[in-house]
Amino acid sequence: MPKPDACPSGFSPRLGVVIPADLSRAVVRAVRRAVEDGELGGTVPARVVVEPTRPGGVGDYASPVAFQVAKGAGAAPAHVARVLAGRLAAEPGIENVEVTGAGFLNFTLASRSAAALVRDVRARGARYGHAPDGEPRARVVRDAVARIRWSQAADADTPPGADGPPAVAPVARRDGDVVAAYGADAAAWAMLGAPARETPSFTAGLLVQDESSELFRVRYAHARARALHRNAEHLGFRGEPGDVDAPALLAALAEYPLVLEAAAHHRAPERLVRHLVTVADALLDFQHDVLPRGDEKPSAAHRARLALAEAAGTVLAGGLALLGIDAPDFL
């Protein structure tokens, strides 16, 4: 299996006190306060784009929100960016905000430990990375609108509570009944892994039970996390969050909430598919250092590594569940 990079492309190993999805919501709040206080005009966007800084960029994350707001504010993007930078600099978990170019906001997040990240995953479980439910009335109205939209939709298979699907390229006729040929999980993996407008590819590789198959690697990595938990119980110890030297796996877990938000915003489940492969490959590379070897006694380091592996397994199970794919404990 190819060894993953030290950290995902464009992603800094620094782990922020705020998760990336929280950062996006903090930017929306800053815009709302600036509009309410009369510092900016226009309307408040429902959500904004916050992405990992590209190689050679400034900080950990960047956002073009100032260009989005400037259109309705009647102001230059650079002015909007400076207003928002002043408000966001005081947000907990943000170490620095810098304006670059014609109005890009660049964020450097305050450091947090691996233990804090693992505690966050353990506390939220399968809902790690999910957006909060929000204000009750907003949720009720949103769900009612979704159901009303569904009642008028041309696609009657879209369930209540969900937006209508984007334009999707159908399965090629030559592939026939892919669920019957490959099974529901493998067929779903292939269909969700391709961008909506591209025709998905179905090959015999979907059924291969080795590391050449991405679906196998993701499910196997989850099964390995569960096996590590069981084996540790036999050895008489449990996972406890602590410091761990595993930059690739820590970075992948920290980025997961942002991937979920982007996948939802762009209606692009393939983003989640790709990221689960990243998490799985990092975990499979890391797993060999989790349990004691030979006569070695379980230590604080082993407990911290186990907790991280368990957190990765939680993320893999949660991500597969969102895709409608089973995550077996044994494989």
C-alpha positions as CSV (number, residue, x, y, z in Angstrom):
1,M,0.0,0.0,0.0
2,P,1.4,3.4,-0.9
3,K,2.5,5.4,2.1
4,P,0.5,8.6,2.6
5,D,2.1,12.0,2.6
6,A,3.1,13.4,6.0
7,C,-0.1,15.4,5.8
8,P,-2.8,15.9,3.2
9,S,-2.0,18.2,0.3
10,G,-2.5,21.8,1.3
11,F,-3.3,21.0,4.9
12,S,-1.1,22.3,7.8
13,P,-0.3,19.8,10.6
14,R,-1.3,22.6,13.1
15,L,-4.5,21.6,14.9
16,G,-6.8,24.5,15.7
17,V,-8.7,25.0,18.9
18,V,-11.7,25.7,16.6
19,I,-12.5,23.0,14.1
20,P,-12.6,24.2,10.4
21,A,-16.4,24.0,10.3
22,D,-16.6,26.2,13.4
23,L,-14.3,28.7,11.6
24,S,-16.8,28.9,8.7
25,R,-19.6,29.7,11.1
26,A,-17.4,32.2,13.0
27,V,-16.9,34.1,9.7
28,V,-20.7,34.1,9.1
29,R,-21.2,35.5,12.6
30,A,-18.7,38.3,12.0
31,V,-20.4,39.3,8.8
32,R,-23.8,39.3,10.5
33,R,-22.5,41.5,13.4
34,A,-20.8,43.9,10.9
35,V,-24.1,44.3,8.9
36,E,-26.2,44.7,12.1
37,D,-23.8,47.4,13.4
38,G,-23.9,49.3,10.1
39,E,-20.2,48.7,9.4
40,L,-21.0,46.8,6.2
41,G,-24.1,46.9,3.9
42,G,-25.7,44.1,2.0
43,T,-27.0,40.7,3.2
44,V,-25.5,38.0,5.3
45,P,-24.6,34.8,3.4
46,A,-26.0,31.5,4.8
47,R,-22.5,30.0,4.6
48,V,-19.1,30.9,3.4
49,V,-16.2,28.9,1.9
50,V,-13.2,28.2,4.2
51,E,-10.5,26.0,2.7
52,P,-7.1,24.8,3.7
53,T,-4.4,27.2,2.5
54,R,-2.7,26.1,-0.7
55,P,1.0,25.4,-0.7
56,G,2.9,28.7,-0.4
57,G,-0.1,30.5,1.1
58,V,-0.4,32.3,4.4
59,G,-1.8,30.6,7.5
60,D,-3.8,27.4,7.9
61,Y,-7.1,28.4,6.2
62,A,-8.3,31.0,3.7
63,S,-11.6,32.4,2.6
64,P,-12.8,34.6,-0.3
65,V,-15.9,35.7,1.7
66,A,-15.0,39.4,1.3
67,F,-15.6,39.1,-2.5
68,Q,-19.0,37.5,-1.8
69,V,-20.1,40.2,0.7
70,A,-18.6,43.1,-1.3
71,K,-21.1,42.6,-4.2
72,G,-24.0,43.6,-2.0
73,A,-22.1,46.0,0.4
74,G,-21.1,48.4,-2.3
75,A,-17.5,48.3,-1.0
76,A,-14.2,47.0,-2.2
77,P,-13.3,43.4,-1.1
78,A,-10.2,44.7,0.6
79,H,-12.2,47.0,2.8
80,V,-14.7,44.2,3.7
81,A,-11.8,41.9,4.5
82,R,-10.2,44.4,6.8
83,V,-13.5,44.9,8.7
84,L,-14.0,41.2,9.1
85,A,-10.4,40.6,10.0
86,G,-10.7,43.1,12.9
87,R,-13.7,41.2,14.3
88,L,-12.4,37.7,13.8
89,A,-9.0,38.4,15.4
90,A,-10.7,38.3,18.8
91,E,-12.4,34.9,18.2
92,P,-11.2,32.2,20.6
93,G,-9.0,29.7,18.8
94,I,-7.9,32.1,16.1
95,E,-4.3,33.2,16.5
96,N,-4.0,35.6,13.6
97,V,-6.0,36.9,10.7
98,E,-4.2,38.5,7.7
99,V,-5.6,40.1,4.5
100,T,-3.8,39.2,1.3
101,G,-4.2,40.1,-2.3
102,A,-7.4,41.9,-3.3
103,G,-9.3,40.8,-0.2
104,F,-8.6,37.2,0.8
105,L,-8.8,36.4,4.6
106,N,-6.1,34.1,5.9
107,F,-6.4,32.4,9.3
108,T,-3.8,31.0,11.6
109,L,-5.3,28.8,14.3
110,A,-4.1,28.5,17.8
111,S,-2.4,25.2,18.6
112,R,-4.1,22.4,20.4
113,S,-2.8,18.9,21.3
114,A,-3.5,15.6,19.8
115,A,-5.2,14.7,23.0
116,A,-7.8,17.5,22.6
117,L,-8.6,16.3,19.1
118,V,-9.1,12.7,20.2
119,R,-11.3,13.9,23.1
120,D,-13.4,15.8,20.6
121,V,-13.9,12.8,18.4
122,R,-14.7,10.5,21.4
123,A,-17.2,13.0,22.8
124,R,-19.1,13.5,19.6
125,G,-18.8,9.9,18.4
126,A,-20.4,9.2,15.0
127,R,-21.7,12.8,15.0
128,Y,-18.1,14.2,14.9
129,G,-18.0,16.8,12.1
130,H,-21.8,17.2,11.9
131,A,-23.1,20.8,12.0
132,P,-25.1,21.6,15.1
133,D,-28.9,21.4,14.8
134,G,-29.2,25.2,15.4
135,E,-32.0,27.3,16.7
136,P,-35.2,25.2,17.1
137,R,-37.5,27.4,14.9
138,A,-34.9,27.5,12.2
139,R,-34.7,23.7,12.2
140,V,-38.5,23.3,12.1
141,V,-38.9,25.8,9.3
142,R,-36.0,24.3,7.4
143,D,-37.5,20.8,7.6
144,A,-40.9,22.0,6.7
145,V,-39.6,23.8,3.6
146,A,-37.6,20.7,2.6
147,R,-40.7,18.6,2.9
148,I,-42.8,21.1,0.9
149,R,-40.1,21.1,-1.8
150,W,-40.0,17.4,-1.9
151,S,-43.8,17.3,-2.3
152,Q,-43.4,19.2,-5.6
153,A,-40.3,17.5,-6.8
154,A,-40.2,15.6,-10.0
155,D,-38.1,12.9,-8.3
156,A,-40.4,11.1,-5.9
157,D,-37.6,9.0,-4.5
158,T,-36.0,12.0,-2.8
159,P,-36.9,11.6,0.9
160,P,-38.6,14.2,3.1
161,G,-36.0,16.4,4.9
162,A,-33.6,16.3,2.0
163,D,-32.8,18.7,-0.8
164,G,-33.5,17.6,-4.3
165,P,-30.5,15.8,-5.9
166,P,-28.1,17.6,-8.3
167,A,-28.0,16.6,-11.9
168,V,-26.5,13.2,-11.9
169,A,-25.1,11.2,-14.9
170,P,-26.8,7.8,-14.9
171,V,-25.1,4.4,-14.7
172,A,-24.1,3.3,-18.2
173,R,-26.4,0.8,-19.8
174,R,-23.5,-1.5,-20.5
175,D,-23.0,-1.9,-16.7
176,G,-26.5,-3.4,-16.2
177,D,-27.8,-4.0,-12.7
178,V,-24.7,-2.9,-10.7
179,V,-26.3,-3.7,-7.3
180,A,-26.9,-7.3,-8.4
181,A,-23.4,-7.6,-9.9
182,Y,-21.3,-5.9,-7.2
183,G,-23.5,-5.7,-4.1
184,A,-25.2,-2.6,-2.6
185,D,-22.1,-1.3,-0.7
186,A,-19.6,-1.6,-3.6
187,A,-22.1,-0.2,-6.1
188,A,-22.8,2.7,-3.8
189,W,-19.0,3.4,-3.3
190,A,-18.5,3.5,-7.1
191,M,-21.6,5.7,-7.7
192,L,-20.7,8.1,-4.8
193,G,-17.0,8.3,-5.6
194,A,-17.5,9.8,-9.0
195,P,-18.5,13.5,-9.4
196,A,-22.3,13.8,-10.1
197,R,-21.9,14.8,-13.7
198,E,-19.4,12.0,-14.5
199,T,-20.5,8.4,-15.3
200,P,-19.3,6.1,-12.5
201,S,-16.9,3.3,-13.3
202,F,-17.7,-0.3,-12.3
203,T,-14.8,-2.9,-12.5
204,A,-14.0,-6.2,-10.9
205,G,-11.7,-4.2,-8.6
206,L,-14.7,-3.3,-6.5
207,L,-15.0,-6.9,-5.3
208,V,-11.3,-7.4,-4.6
209,Q,-10.6,-8.0,-0.9
210,D,-7.1,-6.6,-0.7
211,E,-5.4,-3.2,-0.3
212,S,-5.7,-2.5,-4.1
213,S,-9.3,-1.7,-3.4
214,E,-10.1,1.7,-1.8
215,L,-13.4,0.4,-0.4
216,F,-11.7,-2.6,1.1
217,R,-9.0,-0.4,2.7
218,V,-11.6,1.9,4.3
219,R,-13.6,-0.9,5.7
220,Y,-10.5,-2.9,6.7
221,A,-9.1,0.1,8.5
222,H,-12.3,0.4,10.5
223,A,-12.2,-3.3,11.3
224,R,-8.5,-3.0,12.4
225,A,-9.5,-0.1,14.8
226,R,-12.1,-2.4,16.4
227,A,-9.6,-5.3,16.6
228,L,-7.0,-3.0,18.3
229,H,-9.7,-2.1,20.9
230,R,-10.5,-5.8,21.5
231,N,-6.8,-6.8,21.7
232,A,-6.0,-4.0,24.1
233,E,-8.9,-5.2,26.4
234,H,-7.3,-8.6,26.4
235,L,-4.0,-7.0,27.5
236,G,-5.8,-5.1,30.2
237,F,-5.7,-1.5,29.1
238,R,-7.9,1.1,27.4
239,G,-7.3,4.1,25.2
240,E,-6.7,7.5,26.9
241,P,-6.1,10.7,24.9
242,G,-2.6,11.9,25.0
243,D,0.3,13.2,22.9
244,V,0.9,11.1,19.7
245,D,3.4,11.6,16.9
246,A,1.1,10.8,14.0
247,P,0.8,14.0,11.8
248,A,-0.9,12.4,8.8
249,L,-3.7,10.7,10.9
250,L,-4.2,13.7,13.2
251,A,-4.4,16.1,10.2
252,A,-6.9,13.8,8.4
253,L,-9.2,13.7,11.5
254,A,-8.9,17.5,12.1
255,E,-9.9,18.2,8.5
256,Y,-12.9,15.8,8.5
257,P,-15.5,18.4,9.7
258,L,-14.5,20.7,6.9
259,V,-14.7,17.9,4.3
260,L,-18.2,17.1,5.5
261,E,-19.3,20.8,5.3
262,A,-17.9,21.1,1.8
263,A,-19.5,17.8,0.7
264,A,-22.8,19.1,1.9
265,H,-22.5,22.6,0.5
266,H,-21.4,21.4,-3.0
267,R,-23.6,18.3,-2.9
268,A,-20.4,16.3,-3.6
269,P,-20.2,13.0,-1.7
270,E,-17.1,12.2,-3.6
271,R,-15.2,14.6,-1.4
272,L,-16.2,12.4,1.6
273,V,-15.3,9.2,-0.3
274,R,-11.8,10.6,-1.0
275,H,-11.2,11.7,2.5
276,L,-12.2,8.4,4.0
277,V,-9.5,6.8,1.9
278,T,-7.0,9.4,3.3
279,V,-8.1,8.6,6.9
280,A,-7.9,4.8,6.3
281,D,-4.5,4.9,4.7
282,A,-3.1,7.0,7.5
283,L,-4.6,4.6,10.1
284,L,-3.3,1.5,8.4
285,D,0.2,3.1,8.3
286,F,-0.1,4.0,12.0
287,Q,-1.7,0.8,13.4
288,H,1.5,-1.2,13.8
289,D,2.7,1.1,16.6
290,V,-0.4,0.9,18.7
291,L,-0.1,-2.2,20.8
292,P,2.8,-3.4,23.0
293,R,5.3,-5.8,21.3
294,G,6.8,-8.9,22.9
295,D,7.2,-8.5,26.6
296,E,6.6,-4.7,26.5
297,K,4.1,-3.5,29.1
298,P,1.2,-1.1,28.2
299,S,2.3,2.5,28.8
300,A,0.8,5.9,28.5
301,A,2.1,6.1,25.0
302,H,0.2,2.9,24.0
303,R,-3.0,4.2,25.6
304,A,-2.7,7.5,23.6
305,R,-2.0,5.6,20.4
306,L,-5.0,3.3,21.0
307,A,-7.3,6.3,21.7
308,L,-6.2,7.9,18.4
309,A,-6.8,4.7,16.5
310,E,-10.2,4.3,18.0
311,A,-11.0,7.9,17.1
312,A,-10.1,7.2,13.5
313,G,-12.3,4.1,13.5
314,T,-15.2,6.3,14.8
315,V,-14.7,8.7,11.9
316,L,-14.5,5.9,9.3
317,A,-17.7,4.3,10.7
318,G,-19.5,7.7,10.8
319,G,-18.4,8.6,7.2
320,L,-19.4,5.2,5.8
321,A,-22.8,5.6,7.6
322,L,-23.4,8.9,5.9
323,L,-22.7,7.2,2.5
324,G,-25.1,4.4,3.4
325,I,-22.3,1.8,3.5
326,D,-21.8,-0.8,6.2
327,A,-18.8,-0.7,8.4
328,P,-18.2,-4.2,9.7
329,D,-16.3,-4.9,12.9
330,F,-14.8,-8.0,11.4
331,L,-13.4,-8.3,7.8
